[in-house]
Amino acid sequence: MTIMTSLGRTIGPLRRLHDNRNDLAVALLSAEERVRNLEALVEAARGTPFFAYFASFDALACMRRHEVQDRKPTPGFQTNWLGVLVDPKIFSFLADQGGKLEQFPLPANWHADIAEWASALHAVELSRPDSFTMIELGCGWGCWMNNMGVAAKRTGRKVHVIGIEGDEGHVEFAREALARNGFTSDEYTLHRGIAAASDGTALFPRQEHPGHSWGSAPVFNATQAQQDQAVASGSHDLLPMISLEAAIAGRDRIDLLHIDIQGGEADLIEACLPMLNEKLAYLLIGTHSKHIEGRLYDILSPTDWVIEMERPAFYQVNNRKPELAVDGVQAWRNPRFIPM
């Protein structure tokens, strides 16, 4: 049985040589002196999809370069592994994390796994040496804006982070988090609206308490009667669709575009591909199905984009039917901006 587990470059060659589970375990253990805590990594890999990534760069080494070692607790907030302050009010399960330090995410933390963290930080390292600009679609509380902006600042880069979010309460969470983590008003742009390929309007579900739902999806192409009924009932807000062109706002380069828009990723990329070819250096996508993953290969590969990280979506079988259990991650490099 092949073990679809990647533990980085050191273990990768061993995996290719050994398709048998027992043989691979023996080979891994024989490398114990070369890789610190290797047994712990192997044990952690059992039963989790989060080590099942395939990367063209050393993902764990990239993350270790950005880990902040001298963190101090801040009362009322969780301090994550990159030194970013997180308000526990955004998620109920963080209620007891005020004043605590988060551990290095191996293989994942409450927000993301190795594949996503490493790819985003890889984009920071591949950006221009003096500046870093990114866009986060469906930014929520501004996780990637805050984390990558802070990481880029720590390298001495000048930053500008841009977010698009439909939920009014989440936009306020993002604004608070950016201010708390040292971003001045000229270092970020927040749009309340729906990320889209073109301008227009769409319905977005309204929630009474911000933070209760993080997977809301917009409703496009509603009739005027449907729009009027939804707004009148208070179930939805009618929001502007904000195109990528508007978000880029004339900039000549975006170093990272992070997309997690609940299943609309491939449609958006396909519609905006010519502009992405001309403006975007690195693309990090949260995928929500095998179909989306396949479409992204079909869309991006023929136009010379290079995939650098692939951690597939995982399904579980329930009553003989596949159900999505873990979203996937893909990261793509544009060689027009970042030569191989």
Solvent accessible surface area in square Angstrom, and as a share of the most:
residue,aa,sasa,rsa
1,M,166,0.74
2,T,66,0.38
3,I,36,0.18
4,M,115,0.51
5,T,21,0.12
6,S,8,0.05
7,L,12,0.06
8,G,14,0.13
9,R,144,0.53
10,T,54,0.31
11,I,4,0.02
12,G,6,0.06
13,P,58,0.36
14,L,30,0.15
15,R,30,0.11
16,R,162,0.59
17,L,136,0.67
18,H,55,0.24
19,D,92,0.47
20,N,73,0.37
21,R,111,0.41
22,N,108,0.55
23,D,72,0.38
24,L,8,0.04
25,A,30,0.23
26,V,104,0.60
27,A,11,0.09
28,L,9,0.04
29,L,84,0.42
30,S,93,0.60
31,A,3,0.02
32,E,85,0.38
33,E,176,0.79
34,R,162,0.59
35,V,26,0.15
36,R,210,0.77
37,N,102,0.52
38,L,1,0.00
39,E,95,0.43
40,A,60,0.47
41,L,12,0.06
42,V,21,0.12
43,E,102,0.46
44,A,38,0.30
45,A,13,0.10
46,R,142,0.52
47,G,90,0.86
48,T,33,0.19
49,P,26,0.16
50,F,54,0.22
51,F,0,0.00
52,A,6,0.05
53,Y,3,0.01
54,F,75,0.31
55,A,36,0.28
56,S,67,0.43
57,F,18,0.07
58,D,47,0.24
59,A,0,0.00
60,L,29,0.15
61,A,36,0.28
62,C,0,0.00
63,M,0,0.00
64,R,121,0.44
65,R,148,0.54
66,H,20,0.09
67,E,28,0.12
68,V,19,0.11
69,Q,146,0.65
70,D,112,0.58
71,R,42,0.15
72,K,153,0.65
73,P,78,0.49
74,T,42,0.24
75,P,118,0.74
76,G,47,0.45
77,F,50,0.21
78,Q,5,0.02
79,T,6,0.03
80,N,6,0.03
81,W,0,0.00
82,L,0,0.00
83,G,22,0.21
84,V,0,0.00
85,L,33,0.17
86,V,1,0.01
87,D,22,0.11
88,P,16,0.10
89,K,110,0.47
90,I,5,0.03
91,F,27,0.11
92,S,104,0.67
93,F,117,0.49
94,L,4,0.02
95,A,82,0.64
96,D,94,0.49
97,Q,41,0.18
98,G,33,0.32
99,G,26,0.25
100,K,94,0.40
101,L,64,0.32
102,E,15,0.07
103,Q,137,0.61
104,F,28,0.12
105,P,2,0.01
106,L,68,0.34
107,P,23,0.14
108,A,31,0.24
109,N,33,0.17
110,W,74,0.26
111,H,63,0.28
112,A,10,0.07
113,D,2,0.01
114,I,0,0.00
115,A,0,0.00
116,E,20,0.09
117,W,3,0.01
118,A,0,0.00
119,S,0,0.00
120,A,0,0.00
121,L,0,0.00
122,H,19,0.08
123,A,1,0.01
124,V,0,0.00
125,E,57,0.26
126,L,41,0.21
127,S,10,0.06
128,R,68,0.25
129,P,116,0.73
130,D,97,0.50
131,S,26,0.17
132,F,0,0.00
133,T,14,0.08
134,M,0,0.00
135,I,1,0.01
136,E,5,0.02
137,L,0,0.00
138,G,35,0.33
139,C,4,0.02
140,G,8,0.08
141,W,9,0.03
142,G,0,0.00
143,C,3,0.02
144,W,6,0.02
145,M,0,0.00
146,N,0,0.00
147,N,1,0.01
148,M,0,0.00
149,G,0,0.00
150,V,15,0.09
151,A,1,0.01
152,A,0,0.00
153,K,62,0.26
154,R,128,0.47
155,T,64,0.37
156,G,65,0.63
157,R,33,0.12
158,K,157,0.67
159,V,6,0.04
160,H,33,0.15
161,V,0,0.00
162,I,1,0.00
163,G,0,0.00
164,I,2,0.01
165,E,13,0.06
166,G,4,0.04
167,D,12,0.06
168,E,115,0.52
169,G,15,0.15
170,H,6,0.03
171,V,11,0.06
172,E,78,0.35
173,F,22,0.09
174,A,0,0.00
175,R,98,0.36
176,E,56,0.25
177,A,3,0.02
178,L,0,0.00
179,A,66,0.51
180,R,64,0.23
181,N,23,0.12
182,G,48,0.47
183,F,9,0.04
184,T,75,0.44
185,S,96,0.62
186,D,109,0.56
187,E,35,0.15
188,Y,39,0.15
189,T,44,0.26
190,L,30,0.15
191,H,48,0.22
192,R,77,0.28
193,G,1,0.01
194,I,10,0.05
195,A,13,0.10
196,A,8,0.06
197,A,45,0.35
198,S,65,0.42
199,D,107,0.55
200,G,36,0.34
201,T,70,0.40
202,A,2,0.02
203,L,7,0.04
204,F,17,0.07
205,P,39,0.24
206,R,123,0.45
207,Q,41,0.18
208,E,151,0.68
209,H,92,0.41
210,P,56,0.35
211,G,13,0.12
212,H,142,0.63
213,S,45,0.29
214,W,76,0.27
215,G,44,0.42
216,S,34,0.22
217,A,49,0.38
218,P,35,0.22
219,V,62,0.35
220,F,84,0.35
221,N,146,0.75
222,A,17,0.13
223,T,77,0.45
224,Q,118,0.53
225,A,72,0.56
226,Q,97,0.43
227,Q,25,0.11
228,D,79,0.41
229,Q,134,0.60
230,A,14,0.11
231,V,63,0.36
232,A,91,0.70
233,S,79,0.51
234,G,24,0.23
235,S,52,0.33
236,H,39,0.17
237,D,23,0.12
238,L,76,0.38
239,L,11,0.06
240,P,68,0.43
241,M,34,0.15
242,I,19,0.10
243,S,9,0.06
244,L,4,0.02
245,E,121,0.54
246,A,52,0.40
247,A,2,0.01
248,I,5,0.03
249,A,67,0.52
250,G,73,0.70
251,R,71,0.26
252,D,101,0.52
253,R,29,0.11
254,I,2,0.01
255,D,2,0.01
256,L,0,0.00
257,L,2,0.01
258,H,4,0.02
259,I,0,0.00
260,D,47,0.24
261,I,35,0.18
262,Q,71,0.32
263,G,32,0.31
264,G,25,0.24
265,E,0,0.00
266,A,1,0.01
267,D,84,0.43
268,L,10,0.05
269,I,0,0.00
270,E,94,0.42
271,A,65,0.51
272,C,7,0.04
273,L,22,0.11
274,P,91,0.57
275,M,41,0.18
276,L,2,0.01
277,N,26,0.13
278,E,121,0.54
279,K,52,0.22
280,L,3,0.02
281,A,0,0.00
282,Y,0,0.00
283,L,0,0.00
284,L,0,0.00
285,I,1,0.00
286,G,6,0.06
287,T,0,0.00
288,H,30,0.13
289,S,25,0.16
290,K,102,0.43
291,H,128,0.57
292,I,13,0.07
293,E,11,0.05
294,G,35,0.34
295,R,58,0.21
296,L,0,0.00
297,Y,79,0.30
298,D,106,0.55
299,I,19,0.10
300,L,0,0.00
301,S,52,0.34
302,P,99,0.62
303,T,37,0.21
304,D,97,0.50
305,W,8,0.03
306,V,47,0.27
307,I,50,0.25
308,E,7,0.03
309,M,0,0.00
310,E,34,0.15
311,R,8,0.03
312,P,29,0.18
313,A,1,0.01
314,F,66,0.27
315,Y,76,0.29
316,Q,99,0.44
317,V,120,0.69
318,N,66,0.34
319,N,133,0.68
320,R,230,0.84
321,K,142,0.60
322,P,95,0.60
323,E,73,0.33
324,L,68,0.34
325,A,55,0.43
326,V,34,0.19
327,D,57,0.29
328,G,1,0.01
329,V,4,0.02
330,Q,1,0.00
331,A,0,0.00
332,W,2,0.01
333,R,28,0.10
334,N,0,0.00
335,P,37,0.23
336,R,113,0.41
337,F,48,0.20
338,I,13,0.06
339,P,99,0.62
340,M,144,0.64
